[in-house]
């Protein structure tokens, strides 16, 4: 497995562990806490942390899609 991919998996595992340590049930985690970990930003739905993930596969360009799920559409 690519070293960059392994590093990203470890980064995500670390974020998950921080969430579970602070909120053991994994429920009702405040958006501000998630933003602080760079898991979430605003109301994008699917969040792309370009600063930390853009070079994982060595591509110079990237694309992301944002989805807002309101529960009604």
mmCIF file as Biopython writes it, N, C-alpha, C and O atoms, coordinates in Angstrom:
data_model
#
loop_
_atom_site.group_PDB
_atom_site.id
_atom_site.type_symbol
_atom_site.label_atom_id
_atom_site.label_alt_id
_atom_site.label_comp_id
_atom_site.label_asym_id
_atom_site.label_entity_id
_atom_site.label_seq_id
_atom_site.pdbx_PDB_ins_code
_atom_site.Cartn_x
_atom_site.Cartn_y
_atom_site.Cartn_z
_atom_site.occupancy
_atom_site.B_iso_or_equiv
_atom_site.auth_seq_id
_atom_site.auth_asym_id
_atom_site.pdbx_PDB_model_num
ATOM 1   N N  . UNK A ? 1  ? 0.860   -1.180 0.000  1.0 0.0 1  A 1 
ATOM 2   C CA . UNK A ? 1  ? 0.000   0.000  0.000  1.0 0.0 1  A 1 
ATOM 3   C C  . UNK A ? 1  ? 0.904   1.241  0.000  1.0 0.0 1  A 1 
ATOM 4   O O  . UNK A ? 1  ? 1.939   1.264  0.667  1.0 0.0 1  A 1 
ATOM 5   N N  . UNK A ? 2  ? 0.512   2.243  -0.735 1.0 0.0 2  A 1 
ATOM 6   C CA . UNK A ? 2  ? 1.237   3.506  -0.835 1.0 0.0 2  A 1 
ATOM 7   C C  . UNK A ? 2  ? 1.420   4.130  0.545  1.0 0.0 2  A 1 
ATOM 8   O O  . UNK A ? 2  ? 0.483   4.164  1.342  1.0 0.0 2  A 1 
ATOM 9   N N  . UNK A ? 3  ? 2.632   4.627  0.831  1.0 0.0 3  A 1 
ATOM 10  C CA . UNK A ? 3  ? 2.930   5.235  2.140  1.0 0.0 3  A 1 
ATOM 11  C C  . UNK A ? 3  ? 2.012   6.406  2.444  1.0 0.0 3  A 1 
ATOM 12  O O  . UNK A ? 3  ? 1.639   6.609  3.599  1.0 0.0 3  A 1 
ATOM 13  N N  . UNK A ? 4  ? 1.640   7.182  1.427  1.0 0.0 4  A 1 
ATOM 14  C CA . UNK A ? 4  ? 0.729   8.316  1.635  1.0 0.0 4  A 1 
ATOM 15  C C  . UNK A ? 4  ? -0.658  7.844  2.052  1.0 0.0 4  A 1 
ATOM 16  O O  . UNK A ? 4  ? -1.314  8.474  2.881  1.0 0.0 4  A 1 
ATOM 17  N N  . UNK A ? 5  ? -1.094  6.745  1.481  1.0 0.0 5  A 1 
ATOM 18  C CA . UNK A ? 5  ? -2.399  6.187  1.833  1.0 0.0 5  A 1 
ATOM 19  C C  . UNK A ? 5  ? -2.375  5.692  3.280  1.0 0.0 5  A 1 
ATOM 20  O O  . UNK A ? 5  ? -3.321  5.918  4.035  1.0 0.0 5  A 1 
ATOM 21  N N  . UNK A ? 6  ? -1.299  5.023  3.657  1.0 0.0 6  A 1 
ATOM 22  C CA . UNK A ? 6  ? -1.159  4.543  5.033  1.0 0.0 6  A 1 
ATOM 23  C C  . UNK A ? 6  ? -1.172  5.724  5.999  1.0 0.0 6  A 1 
ATOM 24  O O  . UNK A ? 6  ? -1.822  5.670  7.043  1.0 0.0 6  A 1 
ATOM 25  N N  . UNK A ? 7  ? -0.457  6.785  5.650  1.0 0.0 7  A 1 
ATOM 26  C CA . UNK A ? 7  ? -0.435  7.988  6.499  1.0 0.0 7  A 1 
ATOM 27  C C  . UNK A ? 7  ? -1.834  8.593  6.642  1.0 0.0 7  A 1 
ATOM 28  O O  . UNK A ? 7  ? -2.214  9.035  7.726  1.0 0.0 7  A 1 
ATOM 29  N N  . UNK A ? 8  ? -2.595  8.610  5.550  1.0 0.0 8  A 1 
ATOM 30  C CA . UNK A ? 8  ? -3.954  9.153  5.607  1.0 0.0 8  A 1 
ATOM 31  C C  . UNK A ? 8  ? -4.857  8.265  6.453  1.0 0.0 8  A 1 
ATOM 32  O O  . UNK A ? 8  ? -5.685  8.773  7.208  1.0 0.0 8  A 1 
ATOM 33  N N  . UNK A ? 9  ? -4.711  6.964  6.339  1.0 0.0 9  A 1 
ATOM 34  C CA . UNK A ? 9  ? -5.505  6.061  7.175  1.0 0.0 9  A 1 
ATOM 35  C C  . UNK A ? 9  ? -5.200  6.287  8.649  1.0 0.0 9  A 1 
ATOM 36  O O  . UNK A ? 9  ? -6.108  6.281  9.481  1.0 0.0 9  A 1 
ATOM 37  N N  . UNK A ? 10 ? -3.940  6.484  8.973  1.0 0.0 10 A 1 
ATOM 38  C CA . UNK A ? 10 ? -3.558  6.753  10.359 1.0 0.0 10 A 1 
ATOM 39  C C  . UNK A ? 10 ? -4.118  8.090  10.840 1.0 0.0 10 A 1 
ATOM 40  O O  . UNK A ? 10 ? -4.558  8.202  11.984 1.0 0.0 10 A 1 
ATOM 41  N N  . UNK A ? 11 ? -4.104  9.097  9.977  1.0 0.0 11 A 1 
ATOM 42  C CA . UNK A ? 11 ? -4.660  10.408 10.330 1.0 0.0 11 A 1 
ATOM 43  C C  . UNK A ? 11 ? -6.148  10.282 10.652 1.0 0.0 11 A 1 
ATOM 44  O O  . UNK A ? 11 ? -6.635  10.851 11.629 1.0 0.0 11 A 1 
ATOM 45  N N  . UNK A ? 12 ? -6.853  9.535  9.824  1.0 0.0 12 A 1 
ATOM 46  C CA . UNK A ? 12 ? -8.291  9.346  10.045 1.0 0.0 12 A 1 
ATOM 47  C C  . UNK A ? 12 ? -8.562  8.516  11.296 1.0 0.0 12 A 1 
ATOM 48  O O  . UNK A ? 12 ? -9.509  8.792  12.032 1.0 0.0 12 A 1 
ATOM 49  N N  . UNK A ? 13 ? -7.744  7.511  11.537 1.0 0.0 13 A 1 
ATOM 50  C CA . UNK A ? 13 ? -7.897  6.692  12.740 1.0 0.0 13 A 1 
ATOM 51  C C  . UNK A ? 13 ? -7.679  7.549  13.985 1.0 0.0 13 A 1 
ATOM 52  O O  . UNK A ? 13 ? -8.390  7.403  14.980 1.0 0.0 13 A 1 
ATOM 53  N N  . UNK A ? 14 ? -6.703  8.431  13.925 1.0 0.0 14 A 1 
ATOM 54  C CA . UNK A ? 14 ? -6.433  9.331  15.041 1.0 0.0 14 A 1 
ATOM 55  C C  . UNK A ? 14 ? -7.629  10.257 15.293 1.0 0.0 14 A 1 
ATOM 56  O O  . UNK A ? 14 ? -8.015  10.471 16.442 1.0 0.0 14 A 1 
ATOM 57  N N  . UNK A ? 15 ? -8.215  10.806 14.221 1.0 0.0 15 A 1 
ATOM 58  C CA . UNK A ? 15 ? -9.390  11.674 14.373 1.0 0.0 15 A 1 
ATOM 59  C C  . UNK A ? 15 ? -10.543 10.892 15.006 1.0 0.0 15 A 1 
ATOM 60  O O  . UNK A ? 15 ? -11.203 11.383 15.922 1.0 0.0 15 A 1 
ATOM 61  N N  . UNK A ? 16 ? -10.779 9.677  14.514 1.0 0.0 16 A 1 
ATOM 62  C CA . UNK A ? 16 ? -11.851 8.849  15.052 1.0 0.0 16 A 1 
ATOM 63  C C  . UNK A ? 16 ? -11.634 8.580  16.538 1.0 0.0 16 A 1 
ATOM 64  O O  . UNK A ? 16 ? -12.568 8.674  17.336 1.0 0.0 16 A 1 
ATOM 65  N N  . UNK A ? 17 ? -10.398 8.246  16.905 1.0 0.0 17 A 1 
ATOM 66  C CA . UNK A ? 17 ? -10.100 7.964  18.308 1.0 0.0 17 A 1 
ATOM 67  C C  . UNK A ? 17 ? -10.326 9.191  19.187 1.0 0.0 17 A 1 
ATOM 68  O O  . UNK A ? 17 ? -10.784 9.060  20.322 1.0 0.0 17 A 1 
ATOM 69  N N  . UNK A ? 18 ? -10.011 10.379 18.677 1.0 0.0 18 A 1 
ATOM 70  C CA . UNK A ? 18 ? -10.257 11.598 19.437 1.0 0.0 18 A 1 
ATOM 71  C C  . UNK A ? 18 ? -11.752 11.819 19.646 1.0 0.0 18 A 1 
ATOM 72  O O  . UNK A ? 18 ? -12.178 12.252 20.717 1.0 0.0 18 A 1 
ATOM 73  N N  . UNK A ? 19 ? -12.538 11.522 18.632 1.0 0.0 19 A 1 
ATOM 74  C CA . UNK A ? 19 ? -13.997 11.673 18.754 1.0 0.0 19 A 1 
ATOM 75  C C  . UNK A ? 19 ? -14.525 10.706 19.813 1.0 0.0 19 A 1 
ATOM 76  O O  . UNK A ? 19 ? -15.274 11.104 20.705 1.0 0.0 19 A 1 
ATOM 77  N N  . UNK A ? 20 ? -14.134 9.447  19.712 1.0 0.0 20 A 1 
ATOM 78  C CA . UNK A ? 20 ? -14.638 8.435  20.641 1.0 0.0 20 A 1 
ATOM 79  C C  . UNK A ? 20 ? -14.156 8.696  22.067 1.0 0.0 20 A 1 
ATOM 80  O O  . UNK A ? 20 ? -14.878 8.415  23.024 1.0 0.0 20 A 1 
ATOM 81  N N  . UNK A ? 21 ? -12.961 9.223  22.214 1.0 0.0 21 A 1 
ATOM 82  C CA . UNK A ? 21 ? -12.467 9.538  23.550 1.0 0.0 21 A 1 
ATOM 83  C C  . UNK A ? 21 ? -13.305 10.649 24.187 1.0 0.0 21 A 1 
ATOM 84  O O  . UNK A ? 21 ? -13.627 10.590 25.374 1.0 0.0 21 A 1 
ATOM 85  N N  . UNK A ? 22 ? -13.654 11.660 23.390 1.0 0.0 22 A 1 
ATOM 86  C CA . UNK A ? 22 ? -14.437 12.786 23.914 1.0 0.0 22 A 1 
ATOM 87  C C  . UNK A ? 22 ? -15.931 12.472 23.987 1.0 0.0 22 A 1 
ATOM 88  O O  . UNK A ? 22 ? -16.625 12.962 24.878 1.0 0.0 22 A 1 
ATOM 89  N N  . UNK A ? 23 ? -16.424 11.663 23.058 1.0 0.0 23 A 1 
ATOM 90  C CA . UNK A ? 23 ? -17.854 11.331 22.965 1.0 0.0 23 A 1 
ATOM 91  C C  . UNK A ? 23 ? -17.975 9.819  22.761 1.0 0.0 23 A 1 
ATOM 92  O O  . UNK A ? 23 ? -18.164 9.366  21.632 1.0 0.0 23 A 1 
ATOM 93  N N  . UNK A ? 24 ? -17.870 9.037  23.831 1.0 0.0 24 A 1 
ATOM 94  C CA . UNK A ? 24 ? -17.811 7.573  23.731 1.0 0.0 24 A 1 
ATOM 95  C C  . UNK A ? 24 ? -18.940 6.922  22.929 1.0 0.0 24 A 1 
ATOM 96  O O  . UNK A ? 24 ? -18.734 5.878  22.310 1.0 0.0 24 A 1 
ATOM 97  N N  . UNK A ? 25 ? -20.115 7.522  22.934 1.0 0.0 25 A 1 
ATOM 98  C CA . UNK A ? 25 ? -21.212 6.916  22.172 1.0 0.0 25 A 1 
ATOM 99  C C  . UNK A ? 25 ? -21.126 7.267  20.693 1.0 0.0 25 A 1 
ATOM 100 O O  . UNK A ? 25 ? -21.787 6.643  19.863 1.0 0.0 25 A 1 
ATOM 101 N N  . UNK A ? 26 ? -20.309 8.268  20.364 1.0 0.0 26 A 1 
ATOM 102 C CA . UNK A ? 26 ? -20.224 8.722  18.974 1.0 0.0 26 A 1 
ATOM 103 C C  . UNK A ? 26 ? -21.436 9.523  18.539 1.0 0.0 26 A 1 
ATOM 104 O O  . UNK A ? 26 ? -21.598 9.817  17.355 1.0 0.0 26 A 1 
ATOM 105 N N  . UNK A ? 27 ? -22.289 9.879  19.493 1.0 0.0 27 A 1 
ATOM 106 C CA . UNK A ? 27 ? -23.513 10.618 19.175 1.0 0.0 27 A 1 
ATOM 107 C C  . UNK A ? 27 ? -23.417 12.053 19.677 1.0 0.0 27 A 1 
ATOM 108 O O  . UNK A ? 27 ? -22.711 12.357 20.638 1.0 0.0 27 A 1 
ATOM 109 N N  . UNK A ? 28 ? -24.154 12.923 18.992 1.0 0.0 28 A 1 
ATOM 110 C CA . UNK A ? 28 ? -24.271 14.332 19.384 1.0 0.0 28 A 1 
ATOM 111 C C  . UNK A ? 28 ? -22.918 15.029 19.512 1.0 0.0 28 A 1 
ATOM 112 O O  . UNK A ? 28 ? -22.704 15.837 20.416 1.0 0.0 28 A 1 
ATOM 113 N N  . UNK A ? 29 ? -22.021 14.708 18.604 1.0 0.0 29 A 1 
ATOM 114 C CA . UNK A ? 29 ? -20.718 15.368 18.587 1.0 0.0 29 A 1 
ATOM 115 C C  . UNK A ? 29 ? -20.931 16.768 17.998 1.0 0.0 29 A 1 
ATOM 116 O O  . UNK A ? 29 ? -21.435 16.896 16.883 1.0 0.0 29 A 1 
ATOM 117 N N  . UNK A ? 30 ? -20.555 17.803 18.728 1.0 0.0 30 A 1 
ATOM 118 C CA . UNK A ? 30 ? -20.797 19.166 18.239 1.0 0.0 30 A 1 
ATOM 119 C C  . UNK A ? 30 ? -20.027 19.464 16.950 1.0 0.0 30 A 1 
ATOM 120 O O  . UNK A ? 30 ? -18.877 19.050 16.806 1.0 0.0 30 A 1 
ATOM 121 N N  . UNK A ? 31 ? -20.650 20.171 16.024 1.0 0.0 31 A 1 
ATOM 122 C CA . UNK A ? 31 ? -19.970 20.527 14.778 1.0 0.0 31 A 1 
ATOM 123 C C  . UNK A ? 31 ? -18.638 21.235 15.009 1.0 0.0 31 A 1 
ATOM 124 O O  . UNK A ? 31 ? -17.688 21.021 14.256 1.0 0.0 31 A 1 
ATOM 125 N N  . UNK A ? 32 ? -18.559 22.072 16.037 1.0 0.0 32 A 1 
ATOM 126 C CA . UNK A ? 32 ? -17.312 22.784 16.316 1.0 0.0 32 A 1 
ATOM 127 C C  . UNK A ? 32 ? -16.167 21.832 16.650 1.0 0.0 32 A 1 
ATOM 128 O O  . UNK A ? 32 ? -15.018 22.081 16.286 1.0 0.0 32 A 1 
ATOM 129 N N  . UNK A ? 33 ? -16.486 20.746 17.340 1.0 0.0 33 A 1 
ATOM 130 C CA . UNK A ? 33 ? -15.476 19.736 17.669 1.0 0.0 33 A 1 
ATOM 131 C C  . UNK A ? 33 ? -14.977 19.075 16.388 1.0 0.0 33 A 1 
ATOM 132 O O  . UNK A ? 33 ? -13.775 18.878 16.208 1.0 0.0 33 A 1 
ATOM 133 N N  . UNK A ? 34 ? -15.906 18.737 15.506 1.0 0.0 34 A 1 
ATOM 134 C CA . UNK A ? 34 ? -15.539 18.106 14.232 1.0 0.0 34 A 1 
ATOM 135 C C  . UNK A ? 34 ? -14.744 19.060 13.348 1.0 0.0 34 A 1 
ATOM 136 O O  . UNK A ? 34 ? -13.795 18.645 12.682 1.0 0.0 34 A 1 
ATOM 137 N N  . UNK A ? 35 ? -15.126 20.336 13.339 1.0 0.0 35 A 1 
ATOM 138 C CA . UNK A ? 35 ? -14.371 21.319 12.573 1.0 0.0 35 A 1 
ATOM 139 C C  . UNK A ? 35 ? -12.941 21.431 13.099 1.0 0.0 35 A 1 
ATOM 140 O O  . UNK A ? 35 ? -11.995 21.548 12.320 1.0 0.0 35 A 1 
ATOM 141 N N  . UNK A ? 36 ? -12.789 21.395 14.421 1.0 0.0 36 A 1 
ATOM 142 C CA . UNK A ? 36 ? -11.469 21.469 15.025 1.0 0.0 36 A 1 
ATOM 143 C C  . UNK A ? 36 ? -10.566 20.320 14.618 1.0 0.0 36 A 1 
ATOM 144 O O  . UNK A ? 36 ? -9.349  20.484 14.526 1.0 0.0 36 A 1 
ATOM 145 N N  . UNK A ? 37 ? -11.153 19.163 14.376 1.0 0.0 37 A 1 
ATOM 146 C CA . UNK A ? 37 ? -10.400 17.994 13.920 1.0 0.0 37 A 1 
ATOM 147 C C  . UNK A ? 37 ? -10.233 17.969 12.406 1.0 0.0 37 A 1 
ATOM 148 O O  . UNK A ? 37 ? -9.516  17.118 11.880 1.0 0.0 37 A 1 
ATOM 149 N N  . UNK A ? 38 ? -10.872 18.873 11.710 1.0 0.0 38 A 1 
ATOM 150 C CA . UNK A ? 38 ? -10.893 18.953 10.241 1.0 0.0 38 A 1 
ATOM 151 C C  . UNK A ? 38 ? -11.606 17.744 9.625  1.0 0.0 38 A 1 
ATOM 152 O O  . UNK A ? 38 ? -11.222 17.241 8.570  1.0 0.0 38 A 1 
ATOM 153 N N  . UNK A ? 39 ? -12.656 17.298 10.322 1.0 0.0 39 A 1 
ATOM 154 C CA . UNK A ? 39 ? -13.503 16.223 9.815  1.0 0.0 39 A 1 
ATOM 155 C C  . UNK A ? 39 ? -14.646 16.830 9.006  1.0 0.0 39 A 1 
ATOM 156 O O  . UNK A ? 39 ? -15.175 16.208 8.084  1.0 0.0 39 A 1 
ATOM 157 N N  . UNK A ? 40 ? -15.005 18.021 9.359  1.0 0.0 40 A 1 
ATOM 158 C CA . UNK A ? 40 ? -16.221 18.659 8.860  1.0 0.0 40 A 1 
ATOM 159 C C  . UNK A ? 40 ? -15.962 20.154 8.785  1.0 0.0 40 A 1 
ATOM 160 O O  . UNK A ? 40 ? -15.201 20.702 9.582  1.0 0.0 40 A 1 
ATOM 161 N N  . UNK A ? 41 ? -16.593 20.803 7.832  1.0 0.0 41 A 1 
ATOM 162 C CA . UNK A ? 41 ? -16.470 22.258 7.731  1.0 0.0 41 A 1 
ATOM 163 C C  . UNK A ? 41 ? -17.769 22.817 7.175  1.0 0.0 41 A 1 
ATOM 164 O O  . UNK A ? 41 ? -18.144 22.529 6.039  1.0 0.0 41 A 1 
ATOM 165 N N  . UNK A ? 42 ? -18.441 23.603 7.967  1.0 0.0 42 A 1 
ATOM 166 C CA . UNK A ? 42 ? -19.683 24.224 7.502  1.0 0.0 42 A 1 
ATOM 167 C C  . UNK A ? 42 ? -20.768 23.203 7.276  1.0 0.0 42 A 1 
ATOM 168 O O  . UNK A ? 42 ? -20.958 22.286 8.074  1.0 0.0 42 A 1 
ATOM 169 N N  . UNK A ? 43 ? -21.484 23.375 6.170  1.0 0.0 43 A 1 
ATOM 170 C CA . UNK A ? 43 ? -22.593 22.476 5.856  1.0 0.0 43 A 1 
ATOM 171 C C  . UNK A ? 43 ? -22.393 21.798 4.514  1.0 0.0 43 A 1 
ATOM 172 O O  . UNK A ? 43 ? -23.363 21.553 3.798  1.0 0.0 43 A 1 
ATOM 173 N N  . UNK A ? 44 ? -21.158 21.492 4.160  1.0 0.0 44 A 1 
ATOM 174 C CA . UNK A ? 44 ? -20.880 20.917 2.849  1.0 0.0 44 A 1 
ATOM 175 C C  . UNK A ? 44 ? -21.402 19.504 2.669  1.0 0.0 44 A 1 
ATOM 176 O O  . UNK A ? 44 ? -21.640 19.087 1.535  1.0 0.0 44 A 1 
ATOM 177 N N  . UNK A ? 45 ? -21.585 18.768 3.720  1.0 0.0 45 A 1 
ATOM 178 C CA . UNK A ? 45 ? -22.028 17.382 3.582  1.0 0.0 45 A 1 
ATOM 179 C C  . UNK A ? 45 ? -20.842 16.470 3.378  1.0 0.0 45 A 1 
ATOM 180 O O  . UNK A ? 45 ? -20.429 15.787 4.315  1.0 0.0 45 A 1 
ATOM 181 N N  . UNK A ? 46 ? -20.279 16.437 2.183  1.0 0.0 46 A 1 
ATOM 182 C CA . UNK A ? 46 ? -19.046 15.689 1.927  1.0 0.0 46 A 1 
ATOM 183 C C  . UNK A ? 46 ? -17.938 16.718 1.919  1.0 0.0 46 A 1 
ATOM 184 O O  . UNK A ? 46 ? -17.942 17.638 1.100  1.0 0.0 46 A 1 
ATOM 185 N N  . UNK A ? 47 ? -17.000 16.569 2.817  1.0 0.0 47 A 1 
ATOM 186 C CA . UNK A ? 47 ? -15.949 17.567 3.021  1.0 0.0 47 A 1 
ATOM 187 C C  . UNK A ? 47 ? -14.623 17.054 2.486  1.0 0.0 47 A 1 
ATOM 188 O O  . UNK A ? 47 ? -14.256 15.904 2.727  1.0 0.0 47 A 1 
ATOM 189 N N  . UNK A ? 48 ? -13.918 17.883 1.777  1.0 0.0 48 A 1 
ATOM 190 C CA . UNK A ? 48 ? -12.616 17.549 1.217  1.0 0.0 48 A 1 
ATOM 191 C C  . UNK A ? 48 ? -11.571 18.416 1.894  1.0 0.0 48 A 1 
ATOM 192 O O  . UNK A ? 48 ? -11.571 19.633 1.707  1.0 0.0 48 A 1 
ATOM 193 N N  . UNK A ? 49 ? -10.699 17.834 2.660  1.0 0.0 49 A 1 
ATOM 194 C CA . UNK A ? 49 ? -9.644  18.556 3.362  1.0 0.0 49 A 1 
ATOM 195 C C  . UNK A ? 49 ? -8.435  18.639 2.440  1.0 0.0 49 A 1 
ATOM 196 O O  . UNK A ? 49 ? -7.498  17.849 2.556  1.0 0.0 49 A 1 
ATOM 197 N N  . UNK A ? 50 ? -8.466  19.592 1.532  1.0 0.0 50 A 1 
ATOM 198 C CA . UNK A ? 50 ? -7.444  19.698 0.499  1.0 0.0 50 A 1 
ATOM 199 C C  . UNK A ? 50 ? -6.045  19.852 1.085  1.0 0.0 50 A 1 
ATOM 200 O O  . UNK A ? 50 ? -5.089  19.281 0.559  1.0 0.0 50 A 1 
ATOM 201 N N  . UNK A ? 51 ? -5.916  20.613 2.163  1.0 0.0 51 A 1 
ATOM 202 C CA . UNK A ? 51 ? -4.603  20.844 2.751  1.0 0.0 51 A 1 
ATOM 203 C C  . UNK A ? 51 ? -3.930  19.543 3.189  1.0 0.0 51 A 1 
ATOM 204 O O  . UNK A ? 51 ? -2.711  19.412 3.089  1.0 0.0 51 A 1 
ATOM 205 N N  . UNK A ? 52 ? -4.711  18.591 3.669  1.0 0.0 52 A 1 
ATOM 206 C CA . UNK A ? 52 ? -4.145  17.340 4.172  1.0 0.0 52 A 1 
ATOM 207 C C  . UNK A ? 52 ? -4.215  16.175 3.201  1.0 0.0 52 A 1 
ATOM 208 O O  . UNK A ? 52 ? -3.498  15.191 3.386  1.0 0.0 52 A 1 
ATOM 209 N N  . UNK A ? 53 ? -5.047  16.247 2.178  1.0 0.0 53 A 1 
ATOM 210 C CA . UNK A ? 53 ? -5.255  15.060 1.358  1.0 0.0 53 A 1 
ATOM 211 C C  . UNK A ? 53 ? -4.959  15.222 -0.127 1.0 0.0 53 A 1 
ATOM 212 O O  . UNK A ? 53 ? -5.019  14.238 -0.863 1.0 0.0 53 A 1 
ATOM 213 N N  . UNK A ? 54 ? -4.645  16.412 -0.589 1.0 0.0 54 A 1 
ATOM 214 C CA . UNK A ? 54 ? -4.500  16.615 -2.031 1.0 0.0 54 A 1 
ATOM 215 C C  . UNK A ? 54 ? -3.333  15.858 -2.647 1.0 0.0 54 A 1 
ATOM 216 O O  . UNK A ? 54 ? -3.394  15.517 -3.828 1.0 0.0 54 A 1 
ATOM 217 N N  . UNK A ? 55 ? -2.279  15.583 -1.896 1.0 0.0 55 A 1 
ATOM 218 C CA . UNK A ? 55 ? -1.120  14.921 -2.479 1.0 0.0 55 A 1 
ATOM 219 C C  . UNK A ? 55 ? -1.053  13.429 -2.281 1.0 0.0 55 A 1 
ATOM 220 O O  . UNK A ? 55 ? -0.034  12.820 -2.606 1.0 0.0 55 A 1 
ATOM 221 N N  . UNK A ? 56 ? -2.086  12.820 -1.765 1.0 0.0 56 A 1 
ATOM 222 C CA . UNK A ? 56 ? -2.027  11.396 -1.439 1.0 0.0 56 A 1 
ATOM 223 C C  . UNK A ? 56 ? -1.704  10.523 -2.651 1.0 0.0 56 A 1 
ATOM 224 O O  . UNK A ? 56 ? -0.859  9.631  -2.572 1.0 0.0 56 A 1 
ATOM 225 N N  . UNK A ? 57 ? -2.365  10.777 -3.748 1.0 0.0 57 A 1 
ATOM 226 C CA . UNK A ? 57 ? -2.140  9.943  -4.931 1.0 0.0 57 A 1 
ATOM 227 C C  . UNK A ? 57 ? -1.195  10.601 -5.921 1.0 0.0 57 A 1 
ATOM 228 O O  . UNK A ? 57 ? -0.986  10.075 -7.014 1.0 0.0 57 A 1 
ATOM 229 N N  . UNK A ? 58 ? -0.621  11.739 -5.562 1.0 0.0 58 A 1 
ATOM 230 C CA . UNK A ? 58 ? 0.339   12.404 -6.422 1.0 0.0 58 A 1 
ATOM 231 C C  . UNK A ? 58 ? -0.272  13.259 -7.516 1.0 0.0 58 A 1 
ATOM 232 O O  . UNK A ? 58 ? 0.454   13.763 -8.373 1.0 0.0 58 A 1 
ATOM 233 N N  . UNK A ? 59 ? -1.572  13.433 -7.512 1.0 0.0 59 A 1 
ATOM 234 C CA . UNK A ? 59 ? -2.224  14.252 -8.535 1.0 0.0 59 A 1 
ATOM 235 C C  . UNK A ? 59 ? -2.068  15.726 -8.210 1.0 0.0 59 A 1 
ATOM 236 O O  . UNK A ? 59 ? -2.109  16.119 -7.044 1.0 0.0 59 A 1 
ATOM 237 N N  . UNK A ? 60 ? -1.892  16.535 -9.232 1.0 0.0 60 A 1 
ATOM 238 C CA . UNK A ? 60 ? -1.791  17.980 -9.024 1.0 0.0 60 A 1 
ATOM 239 C C  . UNK A ? 60 ? -3.171  18.616 -8.915 1.0 0.0 60 A 1 
ATOM 240 O O  . UNK A ? 60 ? -3.343  19.609 -8.209 1.0 0.0 60 A 1 
ATOM 241 N N  . UNK A ? 61 ? -4.139  18.060 -9.600 1.0 0.0 61 A 1 
ATOM 242 C CA . UNK A ? 61 ? -5.495  18.578 -9.564 1.0 0.0 61 A 1 
ATOM 243 C C  . UNK A ? 61 ? -6.386  17.600 -8.810 1.0 0.0 61 A 1 
ATOM 244 O O  . UNK A ? 61 ? -6.068  16.420 -8.666 1.0 0.0 61 A 1 
ATOM 245 N N  . UNK A ? 62 ? -7.496  18.120 -8.339 1.0 0.0 62 A 1 
ATOM 246 C CA . UNK A ? 62 ? -8.446  17.259 -7.645 1.0 0.0 62 A 1 
ATOM 247 C C  . UNK A ? 62 ? -9.846  17.807 -7.847 1.0 0.0 62 A 1 
ATOM 248 O O  . UNK A ? 62 ? -10.037 18.917 -8.342 1.0 0.0 62 A 1 
ATOM 249 N N  . UNK A ? 63 ? -10.801 17.016 -7.458 1.0 0.0 63 A 1 
ATOM 250 C CA . UNK A ? 63 ? -12.195 17.409 -7.575 1.0 0.0 63 A 1 
ATOM 251 C C  . UNK A ? 63 ? -12.922 16.906 -6.334 1.0 0.0 63 A 1 
ATOM 252 O O  . UNK A ? 63 ? -12.559 15.882 -5.754 1.0 0.0 63 A 1 
ATOM 253 N N  . UNK A ? 64 ? -13.936 17.633 -5.944 1.0 0.0 64 A 1 
ATOM 254 C CA . UNK A ? 64 ? -14.758 17.179 -4.834 1.0 0.0 64 A 1 
ATOM 255 C C  . UNK A ? 64 ? -16.217 17.495 -5.132 1.0 0.0 64 A 1 
ATOM 256 O O  . UNK A ? 64 ? -16.521 18.393 -5.918 1.0 0.0 64 A 1 
ATOM 257 N N  . UNK A ? 65 ? -17.092 16.768 -4.512 1.0 0.0 65 A 1 
ATOM 258 C CA . UNK A ? 65 ? -18.525 16.965 -4.685 1.0 0.0 65 A 1 
ATOM 259 C C  . UNK A ? 65 ? -19.115 17.265 -3.324 1.0 0.0 65 A 1 
ATOM 260 O O  . UNK A ? 65 ? -18.777 16.615 -2.334 1.0 0.0 65 A 1 
ATOM 261 N N  . UNK A ? 66 ? -19.996 18.248 -3.275 1.0 0.0 66 A 1 
ATOM 262 C CA . UNK A ? 66 ? -20.646 18.596 -2.030 1.0 0.0 66 A 1 
ATOM 263 C C  . UNK A ? 66 ? -22.104 18.183 -2.104 1.0 0.0 66 A 1 
ATOM 264 O O  . UNK A ? 66 ? -22.785 18.433 -3.098 1.0 0.0 66 A 1 
ATOM 265 N N  . UNK A ? 67 ? -22.575 17.544 -1.035 1.0 0.0 67 A 1 
ATOM 266 C CA . UNK A ? 67 ? -23.950 17.066 -0.995 1.0 0.0 67 A 1 
ATOM 267 C C  . UNK A ? 67 ? -24.604 17.555 0.291  1.0 0.0 67 A 1 
ATOM 268 O O  . UNK A ? 67 ? -24.047 17.389 1.376  1.0 0.0 67 A 1 
ATOM 269 N N  . UNK A ? 68 ? -25.777 18.152 0.172  1.0 0.0 68 A 1 
ATOM 270 C CA . UNK A ? 68 ? -26.541 18.557 1.340  1.0 0.0 68 A 1 
ATOM 271 C C  . UNK A ? 68 ? -27.748 17.638 1.457  1.0 0.0 68 A 1 
ATOM 272 O O  . UNK A ? 68 ? -28.619 17.637 0.587  1.0 0.0 68 A 1 
ATOM 273 N N  . UNK A ? 69 ? -27.801 16.865 2.519  1.0 0.0 69 A 1 
ATOM 274 C CA . UNK A ? 69 ? -28.918 15.944 2.739  1.0 0.0 69 A 1 
ATOM 275 C C  . UNK A ? 69 ? -29.830 16.565 3.790  1.0 0.0 69 A 1 
ATOM 276 O O  . UNK A ? 69 ? -29.457 16.677 4.958  1.0 0.0 69 A 1 
ATOM 277 N N  . UNK A ? 70 ? -31.009 16.964 3.375  1.0 0.0 70 A 1 
ATOM 278 C CA . UNK A ? 70 ? -31.939 17.607 4.293  1.0 0.0 70 A 1 
ATOM 279 C C  . UNK A ? 70 ? -32.907 16.623 4.935  1.0 0.0 70 A 1 
ATOM 280 O O  . UNK A ? 70 ? -33.636 16.974 5.863  1.0 0.0 70 A 1 
ATOM 281 N N  . UNK A ? 71 ? -32.911 15.387 4.435  1.0 0.0 71 A 1 
ATOM 282 C CA . UNK A ? 71 ? -33.853 14.402 4.928  1.0 0.0 71 A 1 
ATOM 283 C C  . UNK A ? 71 ? -35.202 14.474 4.217  1.0 0.0 71 A 1 
ATOM 284 O O  . UNK A ? 71 ? -36.097 13.670 4.475  1.0 0.0 71 A 1 
ATOM 285 N N  . UNK A ? 72 ? -35.331 15.446 3.322  1.0 0.0 72 A 1 
ATOM 286 C CA . UNK A ? 72 ? -36.600 15.623 2.597  1.0 0.0 72 A 1 
ATOM 287 C C  . UNK A ? 72 ? -36.447 15.415 1.103  1.0 0.0 72 A 1 
ATOM 288 O O  . UNK A ? 72 ? -37.450 15.280 0.402  1.0 0.0 72 A 1 
ATOM 289 N N  . UNK A ? 73 ? -35.239 15.386 0.599  1.0 0.0 73 A 1 
ATOM 290 C CA . UNK A ? 73 ? -35.006 15.290 -0.851 1.0 0.0 73 A 1 
ATOM 291 C C  . UNK A ? 73 ? -34.248 14.032 -1.194 1.0 0.0 73 A 1 
ATOM 292 O O  . UNK A ? 73 ? -33.962 13.783 -2.366 1.0 0.0 73 A 1 
#
